[in-house]
Amino acid sequence: MQKVIVYTARPCGYCSAAKSLLSQLDIAFEELDLTGDATARQALIGQTGQRTVPQIFVGEVHVGGFTELRALHSAGKLIPLVQS
C-alpha cells in the first residue's frame, strides 16, 4: 500500500473535496497543512512546479490537484496506484 500525502492550506474548497474523495474511497492519507508556512510552500513549489493546493502524492508519484485525483479515480487508476 502506497502512502498518500495531501498538501493543503486554509481555506481551500478543492482541498476539502480531495480529502472527501479519499475518505469516501477508504484511502488513508496524511494531510500536511501549509497555511502560514511560506518555507514549506516554496519547497512544494520547487518540487512540483505548482503554486496551488491541494497537491497530492501517492508514494513517489505526484498526482497533481483535486481535478487530476478525480480524473485518475474516474479512469479506474487511483485504487491500483494506491495498492501498488
C-alpha positions as CSV (number, residue, x, y, z in Angstrom):
1,M,0.0,0.0,0.0
2,Q,1.4,3.4,-1.1
3,K,1.4,6.3,1.4
4,V,-0.8,9.1,0.3
5,I,0.1,12.7,1.2
6,V,-2.2,15.7,0.6
7,Y,-0.7,19.1,0.9
8,T,-3.4,21.6,1.8
9,A,-3.9,25.2,3.1
10,R,-6.9,27.0,4.6
11,P,-9.4,28.0,3.2
12,C,-9.4,25.6,0.3
13,G,-12.6,24.0,-1.2
14,Y,-10.5,21.8,-3.5
15,C,-8.5,20.5,-0.6
16,S,-11.7,19.6,1.2
17,A,-13.0,17.9,-1.9
18,A,-9.8,15.9,-2.3
19,K,-9.9,14.8,1.3
20,S,-13.6,13.9,1.0
21,L,-13.0,11.7,-2.1
22,L,-10.1,9.9,-0.5
23,S,-12.2,9.3,2.7
24,Q,-15.1,8.0,0.6
25,L,-12.8,5.5,-1.0
26,D,-11.4,4.5,2.3
27,I,-7.9,5.6,1.3
28,A,-5.9,6.7,4.3
29,F,-3.9,9.8,3.8
30,E,-1.6,12.2,5.7
31,E,-2.5,15.9,5.5
32,L,0.2,18.5,5.6
33,D,-1.3,21.9,6.1
34,L,0.9,24.6,4.7
35,T,-1.2,27.5,5.9
36,G,1.2,30.2,7.1
37,D,4.4,28.2,6.3
38,A,6.0,30.1,3.4
39,T,9.2,27.9,3.5
40,A,7.3,24.7,3.1
41,R,5.1,26.2,0.4
42,Q,8.2,27.3,-1.5
43,A,9.7,23.8,-1.1
44,L,6.4,22.3,-2.5
45,I,6.5,24.7,-5.5
46,G,10.1,23.7,-6.1
47,Q,9.2,20.0,-6.1
48,T,6.0,20.2,-8.2
49,G,6.2,23.4,-10.1
50,Q,2.6,24.1,-8.9
51,R,1.6,27.1,-6.8
52,T,-1.9,25.8,-5.9
53,V,-3.2,23.3,-3.3
54,P,-4.1,20.6,-2.9
55,Q,-1.0,18.8,-4.2
56,I,-1.4,15.1,-3.9
57,F,1.3,12.4,-3.8
58,V,0.8,8.6,-3.9
59,G,4.1,7.2,-2.9
60,E,6.6,9.0,-5.1
61,V,4.1,9.8,-7.8
62,H,2.9,13.4,-7.9
63,V,-0.8,13.0,-8.9
64,G,-1.5,16.8,-9.0
65,G,-4.5,18.5,-7.6
66,F,-8.1,17.6,-7.0
67,T,-9.0,17.6,-10.7
68,E,-6.3,15.1,-11.5
69,L,-7.1,13.0,-8.5
70,R,-10.8,12.8,-9.6
71,A,-9.8,12.0,-13.2
72,L,-7.4,9.3,-12.0
73,H,-10.3,7.8,-10.0
74,S,-12.8,8.1,-12.9
75,A,-10.3,6.3,-15.1
76,G,-10.1,3.4,-12.6
77,K,-6.4,4.0,-11.9
78,L,-6.4,5.5,-8.4
79,I,-7.1,2.4,-6.4
80,P,-4.5,0.3,-8.3
81,L,-1.9,3.1,-7.9
82,V,-2.5,3.2,-4.1
83,Q,-2.4,-0.6,-3.8
84,S,0.8,-1.0,-5.9
